[in-house]
């Protein structure tokens, strides 16, 4: 009787798929074109989470779900709130993983109608809202007090997308990220899109979250860019933006 070779596990098959995707330069080129066209029609604006607009690419939300489920953080910090959909998403994930954790959302301008909707949401019990600039040292110090005793801290940067602002956020919030957790920088894809997409906004190619990430990474050995996430989800607004902390 012929013995069948052992079948690869799901994790092994997935790792093999991810490696093949990363090596497929034609596929990567097609995805860049697709991202450009989806951005043109504001594709990411079409989705909500538990009733609140989330304004994120669904593939990035899937990646964040995997990260939160695996890490089970007791603190998630997000700069940039908008409608609050991503805050609600992170809060719902923390409720699912059962850590009793909190989400801190920081925004220089929390619109009154958004605050009302966030604060009356069933997930509000997990959320703390802070109005102020994310790069104000006093705001960062306030958040740092909450992070000081946390077992696992995950940080997501998604506010002002200029190089100077994001780099300052990276400097202020990266020390709060715990080993094996992530510092996620959204909208690094700005560097890969036509400047005219951004109208009168100041961010552009070379003045973007991605340019800030690369400047930060050149001087910060605590983090590596997790390229496997980019390859796994393919369609992402955060290429080179999933930074894994590898040191205490």
C-alpha positions in Angstrom: 0.0 0.0 0.0 1.4 3.4 -1.0 1.8 5.8 1.9 0.5 9.3 1.1 2.8 12.1 1.9 1.6 14.3 4.8 -0.6 17.2 3.6 0.5 20.7 4.4 -1.3 22.5 7.2 -3.4 25.5 6.5 -0.7 27.7 7.9 1.9 26.1 5.7 -0.3 26.4 2.6 -1.0 30.1 3.4 2.8 30.8 3.9 3.5 29.2 0.5 0.7 31.3 -1.2 2.0 34.5 0.4 5.6 33.8 -0.9 4.2 33.2 -4.4 2.2 36.4 -4.3 5.2 38.4 -3.1 7.3 37.1 -6.0 4.6 37.8 -8.7 5.6 41.2 -10.0 2.8 41.2 -12.6 0.2 40.7 -10.0 1.7 43.4 -7.8 1.5 45.8 -10.8 -2.1 45.0 -11.5 -3.0 45.6 -7.9 -1.4 49.0 -7.9 -3.5 50.0 -10.9 -6.6 48.6 -9.2 -5.9 50.5 -6.0 -5.5 53.7 -8.0 -8.9 53.2 -9.7 -10.6 52.2 -6.5 -9.2 55.3 -4.8 -10.5 57.4 -7.6 -14.1 56.2 -6.9 -13.7 56.4 -3.1 -14.1 52.7 -2.7 -13.1 52.7 1.0 -15.9 55.1 1.8 -18.5 52.5 1.1 -18.3 50.4 4.3 -19.4 50.6 7.9 -18.8 48.6 11.1 -21.7 48.1 13.4 -23.5 51.1 12.0 -20.6 53.6 11.8 -18.7 54.5 8.6 -15.3 53.0 8.8 -13.5 54.5 5.8 -11.0 51.7 5.5 -10.1 49.1 2.8 -11.8 45.9 3.9 -8.6 43.9 3.4 -6.9 46.1 5.9 -9.7 45.5 8.4 -9.2 41.8 7.9 -5.5 42.2 8.6 -6.2 44.2 11.7 -8.7 41.6 12.9 -6.0 38.9 12.6 -3.5 41.0 14.5 -6.0 41.8 17.3 -7.1 38.2 17.7 -3.6 36.9 17.8 -2.2 39.6 20.2 -5.3 40.2 22.4 -4.0 43.7 23.3 -5.3 45.4 26.4 -4.8 48.8 24.9 -5.3 50.0 21.3 -4.4 53.6 20.5 -5.6 55.2 17.3 -4.9 58.7 16.0 -7.6 60.1 13.8 -11.2 59.3 14.5 -13.4 60.7 11.7 -16.8 58.9 12.0 -15.5 56.5 14.6 -16.0 53.3 12.6 -12.5 52.0 13.2 -12.8 52.8 17.0 -16.0 50.8 17.1 -14.3 48.0 15.2 -11.3 47.8 17.6 -13.7 48.0 20.6 -15.8 45.2 19.3 -12.6 43.1 18.8 -11.5 43.7 22.3 -14.9 42.7 23.6 -14.6 39.4 21.6 -11.1 38.6 22.8 -12.2 39.3 26.4 -9.2 41.2 27.6 -11.3 44.0 29.2 -9.1 46.3 27.1 -9.7 49.9 26.0 -9.4 51.9 22.8 -8.1 55.4 23.0 -9.0 57.6 20.0 -7.3 61.0 19.5 -8.4 63.7 17.0 -7.8 67.4 16.8 -11.5 67.9 15.9 -14.1 65.4 17.1 -17.2 66.6 15.3 -20.2 66.9 17.7 -22.4 64.6 15.7 -19.7 61.9 15.5 -19.1 62.2 19.3 -22.8 61.7 19.9 -22.9 58.6 17.8 -19.7 57.1 19.2 -20.7 57.7 22.8 -24.2 56.2 22.5 -22.9 53.1 20.7 -22.9 49.7 22.6 -19.1 49.5 22.2 -18.6 53.0 23.8 -17.8 51.3 27.1 -14.4 50.3 25.7 -13.6 53.7 24.2 -11.9 56.8 25.5 -12.0 59.9 23.3 -9.3 62.6 23.5 -9.7 65.8 21.6 -6.4 67.5 20.7 -3.4 67.2 18.4 -1.9 63.8 18.4 1.6 65.4 18.3 0.9 67.6 21.3 3.5 66.3 23.9 0.8 66.8 26.6 -1.6 64.6 24.7 1.0 61.9 24.1 2.0 62.0 27.8 -1.6 61.5 28.8 -1.9 58.5 26.5 1.5 57.3 27.7 0.2 57.0 31.3 -2.5 54.6 30.1 0.1 52.6 28.1 2.6 52.4 31.0 1.0 49.4 32.8 -0.6 47.7 29.7 0.5 44.2 28.9 0.2 44.6 25.1 -0.2 47.9 23.3 -1.2 48.2 19.6 -0.9 51.7 17.9 -2.6 52.8 14.7 -1.7 56.2 13.1 -4.4 57.6 10.8 -4.7 61.3 11.2 -2.8 64.1 9.4 -0.9 62.4 6.6 2.0 64.7 6.0 5.6 63.5 6.5 6.4 65.8 9.4 3.2 65.0 11.3 3.4 61.2 10.9 7.1 61.2 11.7 6.4 63.0 14.9 3.6 60.6 15.7 6.0 57.7 15.1 8.5 59.3 17.5 5.9 59.9 20.2 3.9 56.7 20.1 6.4 54.0 19.0 7.9 53.7 22.6 4.4 52.7 23.8 4.2 49.7 21.4 5.1 46.4 23.2 7.3 43.7 21.8 5.6 41.5 19.2 2.8 44.0 18.8 2.4 46.4 15.8 2.6 50.1 15.0 0.4 50.4 11.9 0.6 53.5 9.7 -2.4 53.9 7.4 -2.5 55.6 4.0 1.1 55.0 3.1 -0.4 54.3 -0.4 -0.5 58.1 -0.9 3.0 57.8 -2.1 1.9 55.4 -4.9 -1.1 57.5 -6.1 -1.4 60.5 -8.4 -1.0 63.8 -6.6 -4.2 65.2 -8.1 -6.2 62.7 -6.0 -5.6 64.8 -2.9 -6.8 68.2 -4.1 -5.7 71.0 -1.8 -4.5 68.6 0.9 -0.8 69.1 1.7 0.2 65.4 1.5 1.7 64.2 -1.8 4.3 61.7 -3.0 7.4 62.3 -0.9 5.4 64.1 1.8 3.4 61.2 3.0 3.0 58.5 5.7 5.3 56.2 3.6 8.1 58.8 3.4 7.8 59.2 7.2 7.9 55.4 7.8 11.0 55.1 5.7 12.7 57.9 7.6 11.7 56.4 10.9 12.8 52.9 10.0 16.2 54.1 9.0 16.9 55.1 12.6 14.7 52.7 14.7 15.8 49.0 15.0 12.9 48.1 17.3 10.7 47.6 14.3 10.6 45.7 11.0 8.2 46.1 8.1 6.0 43.0 8.0 6.0 42.5 4.2 4.0 39.2 4.7 0.9 41.3 5.5 1.2 43.4 2.4 1.5 40.2 0.3 -1.3 38.4 2.1 -3.9 41.0 1.7 -2.6 42.5 -1.6 -5.0 45.4 -1.7 -4.0 47.7 1.1 -3.9 51.4 1.8 -0.9 50.7 4.1 1.9 49.2 2.0 5.1 49.2 4.2 2.8 50.4 7.0 2.6 47.3 9.2 5.5 47.7 11.5 6.2 44.9 13.9 8.0 45.6 17.2 10.8 43.1 17.6 12.5 44.5 20.7 11.5 45.5 24.2 
